[in-house]
Amino acid sequence: MQPIRFELDAHHDHVELNQLLKLVGLCDSGGAGKALVASGAVRVDGQVELRKTCKIRAGQRVSCEGVQIQVFAAP
């Protein structure tokens, strides 16, 4: 599984799941991210996640389409 490291902005403690998928390039828009989540193709910490705007925080891992996203806090 290909890893991607995503660093949260220093002013935010989370990112919405659909936006994360867009920001790392797995989809073209937030709407496409919502559709991807709704399809059941996205896992958060190993569990299927169907909440399109769930808050992803530092330390969590998101996987989708053979890609694993590791979320880190800004230093």
N, C-alpha and C positions, 0 to 999 in steps of 0.2 A: 504494500500500500504506500503510495507516494505521500510524504509528509509536507505540510505547509505550515509555517510558523506565522501566526497572526498576533500582532501586538495591539492591545487596546490603547486608545487615545488616553493620555494622562488625565484628561478631564472627565472620563467616563469609566464606570466600573463594569459596564456590560455592553453588548451589541445584540440587536435582535437577530434571530436565526436567519430569516430571509435576507436581511441586509449583509450578514456575514458571507453568505453564499455568493452574493453579488460582488462584494468587496474583494474576495479571493479569486474571482473570475470563473466560478462554476456555472454562472448563469448571467444573462445580460441585464436583468432588471430585478427590482424587488418583487414585482409581480410574478416573474418567472421563478424566483426563489420560493415564493408562497406555493406555487403549483408543484414545485419539486418536493417541498415538505409534505404537502397534501397527498402526494402519490405514495408516501411511505418509504421513500428512498433514502431518507436522512436519519442517521443515528446520532444521539448525543450520549456520550459515556456508555456506548454499547447498546443502548435502548432506542427503539424506533421512537421518533419524536414527531407528533402531528400538529403541535402548536406552532403556527407559522411565525409568530413574533415572540416566541419564548426568549427569555434573557439568557445569553451565553456569557459566562464570567470567566475570569482567569482561572486556569487549571482544568478547564473542561476540554474534552476532545469531541470533535464533530467529524463524522465520516459520511462520505457520499460519493458514489460512482468511482470507487477505487482510490479516493483521495482522503487523507486524514488531516484535519486542521487542528493544530494545537494552539490554544488561546493563552496568551501571556499578558501580564500587567506591564504597563510602561514603567521603566525604572525611575 
